[in-house]
């Protein structure tokens, strides 16, 4: 009898401990939008804990069914491949640190899905968390833009960038465009489909903050994201088109009114709006398109001279290692070698384009992997749009569709981008995928 009572006591304690672990993981998921603002330390630690608890529960309960799908197998093969490639580099441990532990982001997708499925109340609290986080962040960024410092006293370090709570890290635009789809999906899930005007206003409000943030890549991705939503979400189209027309009209008037010749950084303090329009719109169009069609310019460049140098250096690496690439994180180690070096702009931590980075570091095999994912997303979006327009049927809810469009935009190829294997960027990329799996099933 004593043995039986002891076994019951142990079993009850294990159940209590398991519930505490699950609750801890739930809190970390809910707080992830805030943790990512604090930097990589807390967000990386949260990812590690969430993944660890998920794997512990999976093996304890022998619940491996969650991994029984083609998506997991595909990502698993990719992770194994990049890890094996690192074993054949000159800097094995340096490269392997990036590739081997990249596996945790694959697990993060299914961990988030598991905890959401286990307790559907999480989505309610997460929706509130991401809503207030983004609204406060955007309000603080606007405050910093107007007064030169934010509510915490962080001053603007570079007039081209507004960083808000991120301090000296120029990642505000990247954070907003990557979390905006999940933010909107949660808004729809929480409030329903009866607040269409508010939904569209929120899109443009965040877009305004992305504009003043000075992240031109994020602004381009925001425009792509907005166009896709306008095309796919037919019930919201008239509201999107109205605000797009108002925005373009207002912007056209400003461009006609302002004189954009010989703009210098000192002009920022005289007319902030004029400088932002020049920096975000006029200058990129000039350097990307107009300068390249000028007959006096014999050498064509991609985006800017700096980006062009990165891309050419990475392409040289690819040509010498076409099938397998040079290995994860090896661009920064090899960029100054004579066979790869282009000019003083060649060396940096990564080539600043996801597809070119994967082509250089993981070769054709890695490139085909991301191309498969991108092509599959195109197929799903075309299938959904065809069904909505011609068959008047919906396969994906608007909630799922928004996140899917966000994932598509995040791996859009023709744009400068951050380091694909960077922990902070990976958190922003993979974390919403778990929500997509949940919403799709829900």
CORCORLIN-V266587 format. One record per pair of residues at least 12 apart in sequence whose C-alpha atoms are under 10 Angstrom apart, sorted by the first residue. I is the first residue (numbers start at 1). J is the second residue. D is the distance in whole Angstrom. If there is no record, write none. Layout:
i=<I I>
j=<J J>
d=<D D>
This chain:
i=<18 18 18 21 21 21 21 21 21 22 22 22 22 22 22 22 23 23 23 24 24 24 24 25 25 25 25 25 25 25 25 25 25 25 26 26 26 26 26 26 26 26 26 26 26 27 27 27 27 27 28 28 28 28 28 28 28 28 29 29 29 29 29 29 29 29 29 29 29 29 29 29 30 30 30 30 30 30 30 30 30 31 31 31 31 31 31 31 32 32 32 32 32 32 32 32 32 33 33 33 33 33 33 33 33 33 33 33 34 34 34 34 34 34 36 36 36 36 36 36 37 37 37 37 37 37 37 37 37 37 38 38 38 39 39 39 39 39 40 40 40 40 40 41 41 43 43 43 44 44 44 44 47 47 47 47 47 47 47 47 47 48 48 48 48 50 50 50 50 50 50 51 51 51 51 51 51 51 51 51 52 52 52 52 53 54 54 54 54 54 54 54 55 55 58 58 66 66 66 66 67 67 71 71 72 72 72 72 74 74 75 75 75 75 75 75 75 76 76 76 77 78 78 78 78 78 78 78 79 79 79 79 79 79 79 79 79 80 80 80 80 81 81 81 81 81 81 82 82 82 82 82 82 82 82 82 82 82 82 82 82 82 82 83 83 83 83 83 83 83 83 83 83 83 84 84 84 84 85 85 85 85 85 85 85 85 85 86 86 86 86 86 86 86 86 86 86 86 87 87 88 88 89 89 89 89 89 90 90 90 90 91 91 91 91 91 92 92 92 94 94 94 94 95 95 95 95 95 95 96 96 96 97 97 98 98 98 98 98 98 99 99 99 99 100 101 102 102 102 102 104 104 105 105 105 105 105 105 106 106 106 106 106 107 107 108 108 108 108 108 108 109 109 109 109 109 109 109 109 109 109 110 110 110 110 110 110 110 111 111 112 112 112 112 112 112 112 112 112 113 113 113 113 113 113 113 113 113 113 114 114 114 114 115 115 116 116 116 116 116 117 117 117 117 117 117 120 120 123 123 123 123 123 123 124 124 124 124 125 125 126 126 126 127 127 127 127 127 127 127 127 127 127 128 128 128 128 129 129 130 130 130 130 130 130 130 131 131 131 131 131 131 132 133 134 134 134 134 134 134 135 135 135 136 137 137 137 137 137 137 137 137 138 138 138 138 138 138 138 138 138 138 138 139 139 139 139 139 140 140 140 140 140 140 141 141 141 141 141 141 141 141 141 141 142 142 142 142 142 142 143 144 144 144 144 144 145 145 145 145 145 145 145 145 145 146 148 149 149 149 150 150 150 150 150 151 151 152 152 152 153 153 154 154 154 155 155 156 157 157 158 158 158 159 159 159 159 159 159 159 159 159 160 160 160 160 160 160 160 160 160 160 161 161 161 161 161 161 161 162 162 162 162 162 162 162 163 163 163 164 170 170 170 171 171 171 171 171 171 172 172 172 172 172 172 172 173 173 173 173 173 173 173 173 173 173 173 173 173 173 173 174 174 174 174 174 174 174 174 174 174 174 174 174 175 175 175 175 175 176 176 176 176 176 176 176 176 177 177 177 177 177 177 177 177 177 177 177 177 177 177 178 178 178 178 178 178 178 178 178 178 178 178 178 179 179 179 179 179 179 180 180 180 180 180 180 180 180 180 181 181 181 181 181 181 181 181 181 181 181 181 181 182 182 182 182 182 182 182 182 182 182 182 182 183 183 183 183 183 184 184 184 184 184 184 184 184 185 185 185 185 185 185 185 185 185 185 185 186 186 186 186 186 186 187 187 187 188 188 188 189 189 189 189 192 193 193 193 193 195 196 196 196 196 196 197 197 197 197 198 199 199 199 200 200 200 200 200 200 200 200 200 200 201 201 201 203 203 203 203 204 204 204 204 204 204 206 207 207 207 207 208 210 211 211 211 211 211 212 212 212 212 212 212 213 213 214 214 214 214 215 215 216 216 216 216 216 216 217 217 217 217 217 217 218 218 218 218 218 219 219 220 220 220 220 220 221 221 221 221 221 221 221 222 222 222 223 224 224 224 224 225 225 225 225 225 225 225 226 226 226 226 227 227 227 228 228 228 228 228 229 229 229 229 229 230 231 231 232 232 232 232 232 232 232 232 232 232 232 233 233 233 233 233 233 234 234 234 235 251 254 254 254 255 255 255 255 255 257 258 258 258 258 258 258 259 259 260 260 260 260 260 260 261 263 263 263 263 264 264 265 284 284 285 286 287 287 287 287 287 288 288 288 288 288 288 289 289 289 302 302 303 303 304 305 306 306 306 306 306 306 306 307 307 307 307 307 307 308 308 308 308 308 309 309 309 309 309 309 309 309 310 310 310 310 310 310 310 310 310 310 310 310 310 310 310 310 311 311 311 311 311 311 311 311 311 312 312 312 312 312 312 312 313 313 313 313 313 313 313 313 313 313 313 313 313 313 313 314 314 314 314 314 314 314 314 314 314 314 314 314 314 314 314 314 314 314 315 315 315 315 315 315 316 316 316 316 316 316 317 317 317 317 317 317 317 317 317 317 317 317 318 318 318 318 318 318 318 318 318 318 319 319 319 319 320 320 320 320 321 321 321 321 321 321 322 322 322 322 322 322 322 323 323 323 323 323 323 323 323 323 324 324 324 324 324 324 324 324 324 324 325 325 325 325 325 325 325 325 325 325 325 326 326 326 326 326 326 327 327 327 327 327 328 328 328 328 328 328 328 329 329 329 329 329 329 329 329 330 330 330 330 331 331 331 331 331 331 331 331 331 332 332 332 332 332 332 333 333 333 333 334 334 335 335 335 335 335 336 349 349 350 350 350 350 350 350 351 351 351 351 351 352 352 352 352 352 352 353 353 353 353 353 353 353 353 353 353 354 354 354 354 354 354 354 354 354 354 354 354 354 354 355 355 355 355 355 355 355 355 355 355 355 355 356 356 357 357 357 357 357 358 358 358 358 370 371 371 373 373 374 374 374 374 374 374 375 376 377 377 377 377 377 377 378 378 380 380 380 380 380 381 381 381 381 381 383 384 384 395 396 396 396 397 397 397 398 398 399 399 399 399 400 400 400 400 400 400 400 400 400 401 401 401 402 403 403 403 403 403 403 404 404 404 404 404 406 406 406 407 407 407 407 407 410 410 411>
j=<53 56 57 49 50 53 54 56 57 50 53 54 57 115 118 119 115 119 122 46 49 50 53 46 47 49 50 51 52 53 54 111 112 115 50 112 115 116 118 119 121 122 123 125 126 46 50 122 125 126 42 43 45 46 47 49 50 126 43 46 47 50 111 112 115 116 122 123 125 126 129 431 122 123 124 125 126 127 128 129 130 43 46 125 126 129 130 133 44 46 47 126 129 130 427 428 431 126 129 130 131 132 133 134 175 179 183 428 129 130 132 133 134 137 166 175 424 425 427 428 133 137 164 165 166 167 171 172 175 424 165 166 167 165 166 167 169 424 422 423 424 425 427 423 424 423 424 427 423 424 426 427 104 105 107 108 111 112 423 427 431 104 105 107 108 104 107 108 111 112 115 104 105 106 107 108 109 110 111 112 104 107 108 111 111 107 108 110 111 112 114 115 107 111 111 114 110 111 113 114 107 110 106 373 106 107 109 110 369 373 103 105 106 107 369 370 373 103 106 107 369 99 103 362 365 366 369 370 99 100 101 102 103 104 105 106 366 99 100 102 103 99 100 324 362 365 366 95 96 98 99 100 102 324 325 327 328 358 361 362 363 365 366 95 96 97 98 99 100 101 102 103 327 328 96 99 100 327 99 324 325 326 327 328 361 362 363 98 99 100 325 326 327 328 329 330 361 362 99 327 326 327 325 326 327 328 330 326 327 330 333 327 328 329 330 333 327 328 330 328 329 330 333 326 327 328 329 330 333 327 328 329 328 329 327 328 329 421 422 423 327 328 329 421 328 423 421 422 423 426 426 427 423 426 427 429 430 431 426 430 431 433 434 430 434 427 430 431 432 433 434 427 429 430 431 432 433 434 435 436 437 430 431 433 434 435 437 438 431 434 430 431 432 433 434 435 436 437 438 431 432 433 434 435 436 437 438 439 441 434 435 437 438 434 438 434 435 437 438 439 435 437 438 439 441 442 438 442 186 189 190 435 438 439 186 187 189 190 186 190 183 186 190 182 183 184 185 186 187 188 189 190 191 183 186 187 190 183 186 179 180 182 183 184 186 187 180 182 183 184 186 187 183 183 175 176 179 180 183 206 202 205 206 165 163 164 165 166 172 176 206 209 164 165 172 176 205 206 207 208 209 210 213 151 164 205 206 209 152 162 163 164 165 209 162 163 164 165 166 172 209 210 212 213 162 164 208 209 212 213 164 156 162 163 164 165 159 161 162 163 164 209 212 213 272 272 162 162 163 164 162 163 164 165 167 164 165 164 165 167 165 167 166 167 168 167 168 168 169 170 170 214 265 213 214 265 266 268 269 272 275 276 212 213 214 215 265 268 275 276 279 280 173 211 212 213 214 215 276 209 210 211 212 213 214 215 212 213 214 213 213 214 215 213 214 215 218 418 425 209 210 212 213 214 215 218 206 207 209 210 211 212 213 214 215 216 217 218 219 221 222 210 213 215 216 217 218 219 221 410 417 418 425 428 210 218 424 425 428 206 207 209 210 213 218 222 428 206 207 210 217 218 219 220 221 222 225 406 409 410 428 218 221 222 403 406 407 409 410 425 427 428 429 432 403 406 428 429 431 432 202 203 206 207 222 225 402 403 406 203 225 399 400 401 402 403 404 405 406 407 409 432 399 400 402 403 404 406 407 431 432 433 435 436 202 203 402 403 432 199 200 202 203 398 399 402 403 199 397 398 399 400 401 402 403 435 436 439 399 400 402 403 435 439 199 202 399 398 399 402 398 399 400 439 399 235 236 398 399 236 235 236 237 239 240 236 238 239 240 239 236 239 240 226 229 230 236 237 239 240 241 242 243 239 240 243 222 225 226 240 222 226 240 243 244 247 222 219 222 223 226 222 222 276 277 279 280 281 272 273 276 277 279 280 276 280 276 277 279 280 279 280 279 280 281 284 415 416 280 414 415 416 417 418 409 410 415 416 417 280 281 280 281 409 415 416 406 409 410 411 412 414 415 406 409 410 409 405 406 409 412 402 405 406 407 408 409 410 240 241 244 405 240 241 244 381 402 405 406 409 398 401 402 405 406 244 385 389 381 382 384 385 386 388 389 398 401 402 405 385 388 397 398 401 402 385 388 389 398 277 273 274 277 274 277 278 281 282 274 271 273 274 275 277 278 274 278 274 275 277 278 282 283 278 275 278 279 283 278 279 279 303 304 303 303 301 302 303 304 305 300 301 302 303 304 305 301 302 303 415 416 415 416 416 345 343 344 345 346 347 351 352 345 346 351 352 353 416 342 345 346 351 352 341 342 343 344 345 346 347 351 331 335 341 342 343 345 346 347 348 349 350 351 352 353 356 357 342 346 350 351 352 353 356 357 360 340 341 342 343 346 351 356 331 334 335 336 337 339 340 341 342 343 345 346 347 351 360 326 331 334 335 340 341 342 346 347 350 351 352 353 356 357 358 359 360 361 340 351 356 357 359 360 335 339 340 341 342 360 330 331 334 335 339 340 341 357 359 360 361 363 340 356 357 358 359 360 361 362 363 364 340 359 360 363 339 340 360 363 359 360 361 362 363 364 359 360 361 362 363 364 365 359 360 361 362 363 364 365 366 367 358 359 360 361 362 363 364 365 366 367 357 358 359 360 361 362 363 364 365 366 367 358 359 360 361 362 363 358 360 361 362 363 350 357 358 360 361 362 421 349 350 357 361 362 419 421 422 349 350 360 361 346 347 348 349 350 351 357 360 361 346 347 348 349 350 351 347 348 349 350 346 347 347 348 349 350 351 348 418 419 417 418 419 420 421 422 416 417 418 419 420 415 416 417 418 419 420 411 412 413 414 415 416 417 418 419 420 367 370 410 411 412 413 414 415 416 417 418 419 420 421 367 368 370 371 411 412 413 414 415 416 417 420 413 416 417 418 419 420 421 370 419 420 421 411 411 413 408 411 407 408 409 411 412 413 408 408 404 405 407 408 409 411 405 408 395 396 401 404 405 396 401 404 405 408 395 396 401 440 439 440 441 439 440 442 439 440 435 436 439 440 433 435 436 437 438 439 440 441 442 436 439 440 436 432 433 435 436 437 439 432 433 436 437 440 429 432 433 429 430 432 433 436 428 429 429>
d=<9 10 8 10 9 7 9 10 9 9 7 8 9 7 9 9 9 9 10 10 9 8 9 8 9 7 5 9 9 7 8 9 9 8 8 9 7 8 10 8 10 7 10 10 9 10 10 8 9 9 10 9 10 6 8 9 7 10 10 8 9 8 10 7 9 9 8 9 10 7 10 9 7 8 9 6 5 8 9 6 8 9 9 9 7 7 8 9 10 8 9 9 9 8 9 10 9 9 7 6 9 10 7 8 9 8 10 9 8 8 10 7 9 10 10 9 7 10 8 8 9 9 10 7 6 10 9 9 8 10 8 7 10 10 8 10 9 8 10 7 6 9 9 10 9 9 8 8 7 8 10 8 8 8 10 7 9 10 10 8 9 7 9 10 9 10 9 7 7 8 9 7 9 10 6 6 9 9 6 9 9 9 10 9 9 8 9 9 6 9 8 8 8 8 10 10 7 9 9 8 9 8 10 10 8 9 9 9 9 10 9 10 7 10 9 10 10 8 7 9 10 10 9 10 9 7 7 9 7 7 9 7 6 10 10 8 10 8 8 10 8 9 10 9 9 9 8 9 8 9 6 8 9 9 10 7 7 10 9 7 10 10 8 8 6 9 8 5 5 9 9 9 9 8 8 9 9 9 9 7 8 8 6 8 9 8 10 9 7 8 10 8 5 6 9 9 10 9 10 9 9 8 10 7 6 9 8 9 9 9 10 9 10 9 8 9 9 10 10 9 8 8 10 10 7 5 6 7 10 9 7 9 9 9 10 6 7 7 8 9 9 6 9 8 10 10 7 9 8 9 10 10 9 7 7 9 6 8 10 7 10 10 10 9 10 9 7 7 10 9 7 10 10 6 6 8 6 4 8 9 8 10 9 9 6 9 8 10 9 7 10 7 9 9 5 7 10 9 9 10 10 8 5 6 8 6 6 9 10 8 10 10 8 10 10 9 8 10 7 9 10 10 7 10 9 9 10 10 8 9 8 9 10 10 8 10 9 7 10 10 10 8 10 9 7 9 9 5 7 9 8 7 10 9 8 9 9 10 10 9 9 8 6 10 8 9 10 10 6 9 8 7 10 10 10 8 9 8 8 8 9 9 8 10 10 7 7 10 9 9 10 9 8 10 9 9 8 7 10 9 6 9 10 10 9 10 10 9 9 10 9 6 8 10 7 7 5 8 10 9 7 9 8 8 9 8 9 7 8 9 9 7 7 8 7 10 9 9 7 9 9 9 7 8 9 9 9 9 10 8 10 9 6 8 9 8 9 9 8 9 9 10 9 6 9 8 9 8 9 10 9 10 10 10 9 8 9 7 9 9 10 9 9 8 6 9 8 9 9 8 7 9 9 10 8 5 5 7 10 9 9 10 7 4 7 9 10 7 9 9 8 9 8 9 10 8 10 10 10 9 7 10 6 9 8 9 9 9 8 5 8 9 6 7 5 8 8 5 8 10 9 8 9 7 10 8 6 9 9 10 9 9 9 9 9 9 10 9 7 7 9 9 7 10 8 9 10 8 8 8 10 6 8 10 7 6 9 8 9 8 10 9 9 9 10 7 8 9 7 9 10 6 7 9 9 8 7 9 9 8 10 8 8 9 9 10 9 9 8 9 9 9 10 9 6 5 8 8 5 8 10 8 9 9 7 6 10 8 10 9 6 9 8 9 10 10 10 9 10 7 9 8 8 10 8 7 8 10 10 8 5 7 8 6 7 9 9 9 7 10 10 10 9 10 8 10 9 8 6 10 9 7 10 9 10 9 10 9 10 10 8 6 10 8 10 8 10 7 9 10 9 9 10 10 10 10 8 9 7 6 10 10 8 9 9 8 9 10 8 9 9 9 9 8 9 9 9 7 7 8 9 10 8 8 9 10 7 10 9 9 7 9 10 9 9 10 7 10 8 6 10 8 8 6 8 8 10 9 9 10 6 6 7 10 10 9 9 9 9 8 9 9 10 10 8 10 9 6 8 10 8 10 8 10 8 10 10 10 10 7 9 9 7 7 10 9 6 9 8 10 9 10 9 9 9 9 9 7 10 9 10 9 7 8 10 10 8 10 9 10 8 6 9 8 9 9 9 9 10 9 9 10 7 9 9 10 8 9 10 9 9 8 9 8 8 9 10 9 10 10 10 7 10 10 10 9 10 8 9 9 7 8 9 10 7 8 9 10 10 10 10 7 8 9 10 8 9 6 6 9 9 8 7 5 7 10 9 9 8 10 10 9 8 10 8 9 9 6 8 10 10 10 8 9 8 7 9 8 10 9 9 9 10 9 6 7 8 6 5 9 9 10 9 9 8 9 7 5 7 8 10 8 5 7 9 9 10 10 8 10 6 8 8 7 8 9 8 9 7 10 8 9 10 9 9 7 9 10 9 5 6 6 9 9 6 8 8 9 10 7 10 8 8 9 10 9 10 9 6 10 10 7 7 9 8 5 8 8 10 7 9 8 6 10 8 5 8 9 8 10 8 8 8 8 6 10 10 9 6 8 9 10 9 9 9 6 4 8 9 6 9 10 10 8 9 9 9 9 10 9 8 9 9 7 9 8 8 10 9 5 6 9 9 10 10 8 5 5 6 9 9 10 9 9 8 5 4 7 6 8 10 10 8 7 5 4 4 4 7 9 8 10 10 9 6 5 7 8 9 8 5 6 8 10 9 8 9 5 7 8 8 7 9 7 10 9 8 10 9 9 9 7 10 8 8 7 6 8 8 8 7 9 6 6 5 6 9 9 9 8 10 10 8 5 8 9 9 10 10 10 8 10 8 6 9 10 10 9 9 8 8 10 9 5 5 5 6 9 10 10 7 8 7 5 5 7 8 8 10 9 10 7 9 7 9 9 8 6 7 7 6 9 7 10 8 9 9 9 6 9 10 10 9 9 9 10 10 10 8 8 10 8 10 8 10 9 10 9 9 9 9 7 10 7 8 9 10 10 8 8 8 6 10 10 9 8 10 10 10 9 10 10 8 8 8 9 9 7 9 9 9 7 10 8 8 10 10 10 10 8 7 8 10 8 6 8 9 6 6 9 10 8 9 9 9 7 8 8 6 10 9 9 8 7 10 10 9 9 10 7 9 8 8 9 9 7 9>
